[in-house]
């Protein structure tokens, strides 16, 4: 018998009859009662574990937050903006300053990753353009063309190509038509050939770091500049 424990015989009645105490710590049905040494040792062990867990939550919240953050990975998503401008020797700047016109173009875009896949043709259009009075001012201000909504693994830049540029400026006899297209194997070189993929210097603006690519028409001397922004995110 453990020191400090004194056997106290007793009995009580329930619906199934009288339960008799057989020995210290058990009933005749073999159910431990309070005061049994093994039961007390189990309670003490559980109490120590509970106190350790409580101390971890109270004193180490930063450690827990760090462990939870380890499941996130640094990824990115892309945004593509467009700016349209004219070279100083462009016909519209030479003869149609202040005239109104419109432009539309086609962009082939391939942006694929494990988490996000996109392939298709973008066809933005810009009506109501006013030809500026001098070079250095864009025909189309910087405009968002496309943006990913899903954060994905870090990979190369999206493959983006301007394949066609069309539009017109002015009215009557002074009207200038724009029809720039890419060169194709087996076909004559277009009169207003559109050369895509001209790499520009990377830079940084209010939106962050960007990589620039230009498509330029040979005769009409217009530029379609694409700015690709890699945006950091967690996934």
C-alpha positions in Angstrom: 0.0 0.0 0.0 1.3 3.4 -0.9 2.2 5.7 1.9 -0.4 8.3 2.8 -3.4 6.3 1.5 -5.8 4.6 4.0 -8.3 2.1 2.7 -11.9 3.2 3.5 -14.5 0.5 2.9 -17.8 1.8 1.7 -20.7 0.8 -0.4 -23.5 2.5 -2.4 -26.5 1.4 -4.4 -27.4 2.1 -8.0 -29.9 0.7 -10.5 -27.8 -2.4 -11.0 -27.4 -3.2 -7.2 -24.7 -2.7 -4.6 -21.1 -2.1 -5.6 -18.6 -3.4 -3.0 -15.0 -2.2 -2.5 -12.7 -5.3 -3.1 -9.4 -3.6 -2.4 -7.8 -0.2 -2.3 -8.3 1.5 -5.7 -10.8 -0.8 -7.4 -14.4 -1.9 -7.2 -15.7 -5.4 -7.9 -16.3 -4.3 -11.5 -12.6 -3.5 -12.0 -13.1 0.3 -12.4 -10.3 2.6 -10.9 -11.5 5.0 -8.3 -9.9 8.3 -7.3 -6.9 7.8 -5.1 -5.3 5.0 -7.1 -1.6 5.6 -7.6 -1.5 4.7 -11.3 -4.3 7.1 -12.0 -2.6 9.9 -10.2 0.6 9.3 -12.0 -1.2 9.5 -15.4 -2.9 12.8 -14.3 0.4 14.3 -13.3 2.1 13.3 -16.7 -0.9 14.8 -18.6 -0.6 18.0 -16.5 3.1 18.4 -17.3 2.5 18.0 -21.0 -0.4 20.5 -21.0 1.8 23.1 -19.2 4.6 22.7 -21.7 2.1 23.3 -24.6 0.7 26.3 -22.8 4.2 27.8 -22.4 4.9 27.2 -26.1 1.8 29.1 -27.2 2.3 32.0 -24.7 6.1 32.5 -24.9 6.9 31.6 -28.6 4.2 33.0 -30.9 6.9 34.3 -33.3 8.3 30.8 -33.6 4.9 29.4 -34.4 4.3 32.1 -37.1 7.7 31.3 -38.6 6.9 27.6 -38.8 3.5 28.3 -40.4 5.1 30.6 -43.0 7.5 27.9 -44.2 4.6 26.3 -46.2 4.5 29.4 -48.5 6.8 29.8 -51.5 7.9 33.0 -53.2 6.4 33.1 -56.7 5.3 35.8 -59.1 2.6 36.9 -61.6 2.9 39.1 -64.7 1.3 42.3 -65.9 1.7 43.6 -69.4 1.2 47.3 -70.3 1.2 48.9 -73.8 2.3 52.3 -75.0 1.9 53.5 -78.7 4.1 56.2 -80.1 5.4 57.7 -83.3 8.9 58.2 -84.5 9.9 61.9 -85.2 9.9 61.2 -88.9 6.5 59.5 -88.9 4.1 60.7 -91.7 1.3 61.5 -89.3 3.6 63.8 -87.3 4.8 65.5 -90.5 1.4 66.1 -92.1 -1.5 65.4 -89.6 -0.6 67.1 -86.3 -3.8 67.6 -84.3 -5.8 65.2 -86.6 -7.9 62.5 -85.1 -7.7 58.8 -85.7 -7.8 55.3 -84.3 -5.6 52.2 -83.9 -6.0 48.5 -83.2 -3.5 45.7 -83.1 -3.2 42.0 -82.4 -1.0 40.4 -79.8 -0.2 36.7 -79.6 0.4 35.8 -75.9 1.7 32.6 -74.4 2.0 32.5 -70.6 2.1 29.0 -69.2 3.1 27.6 -65.8 2.0 24.7 -63.6 -0.5 26.9 -61.7 -1.6 29.2 -64.6 -1.9 28.6 -68.3 -2.9 31.1 -71.0 -2.6 31.1 -74.8 -4.5 33.4 -77.1 -4.8 36.5 -79.1 -5.4 39.9 -77.5 -7.1 42.6 -79.8 -7.1 46.0 -78.1 -8.4 49.0 -79.9 -8.0 52.7 -79.2 -10.5 55.1 -80.9 -10.4 58.9 -80.6 -6.6 59.3 -80.8 -5.3 62.8 -81.4 -2.0 63.2 -83.2 0.3 65.2 -80.8 1.9 68.4 -81.9 5.5 67.0 -81.6 7.6 63.9 -81.1 8.0 62.6 -77.6 4.3 62.5 -76.7 2.6 59.1 -77.1 -0.4 58.4 -79.3 -1.7 56.0 -76.6 -0.9 56.5 -73.0 0.4 53.5 -71.0 -2.5 51.1 -70.6 -2.8 47.8 -68.9 -3.2 45.1 -71.6 -3.2 41.9 -69.6 -2.6 40.7 -66.0 -2.4 37.3 -64.3 -4.7 36.7 -61.3 -2.9 33.6 -60.0 0.5 33.5 -58.4 2.7 30.8 -59.8 6.2 29.4 -59.7 9.0 31.6 -61.0 9.7 31.0 -64.6 10.7 32.9 -67.8 8.8 35.9 -69.1 5.6 35.4 -71.1 6.1 35.1 -74.9 4.3 38.0 -76.4 4.3 39.1 -80.1 2.6 42.0 -81.9 1.4 40.4 -85.2 -0.6 43.2 -86.8 -1.2 47.0 -86.4 -4.0 48.8 -88.3 -5.8 52.1 -88.2 -6.2 55.5 -89.9 -5.7 59.2 -89.3 -7.2 62.3 -90.9 -10.0 62.6 -93.3 -10.5 63.1 -97.0 -7.5 63.3 -99.4 -5.1 63.6 -96.5 -6.2 60.5 -94.8 -3.4 58.1 -93.9 -4.1 54.3 -93.6 -2.0 52.2 -91.3 -1.7 48.5 -92.1 1.4 46.9 -90.6 1.8 43.1 -90.5 4.6 40.6 -89.9 6.7 39.1 -92.6 5.7 35.5 -93.5 7.7 32.8 -95.3 6.6 32.4 -98.9 4.9 35.8 -99.1 6.1 39.2 -100.4 7.5 41.6 -97.8 4.5 43.8 -96.7 4.7 47.4 -97.8 4.5 48.5 -94.1 6.3 45.6 -92.5 5.8 45.2 -88.7 9.0 44.1 -87.0 8.2 42.6 -83.5 10.5 41.6 -80.7 12.9 44.6 -80.6 14.4 44.4 -77.1 14.4 47.6 -75.1 16.4 48.4 -71.9 14.8 47.2 -68.7 13.7 49.9 -66.3 11.7 50.7 -63.2 8.7 53.0 -62.7 5.8 53.4 -60.2 4.6 49.9 -60.9 8.1 48.4 -60.3 10.7 46.6 -62.5 9.7 46.0 -66.1 11.2 44.5 -69.3 10.5 46.3 -72.6 9.9 45.0 -76.1 9.0 47.0 -79.2 7.2 46.3 -82.5 7.8 48.9 -85.2 6.3 49.6 -88.6 8.7 50.3 -91.4 6.7 52.9 -93.4 4.3 54.5 -91.0 7.0 54.6 -88.3 4.8 53.7 -85.4 5.9 51.9 -82.2 4.0 49.5 -80.0 5.9 49.1 -76.8 5.1 46.3 -74.4 6.2 46.5 -70.8 6.2 43.2 -68.8 6.2 43.5 -65.0 7.1 40.5 -62.9 5.2 41.0 -59.6 6.4 39.1 -56.5 3.8 37.1 -54.5 3.3 34.0 -52.4 1.5 30.8 -53.4 
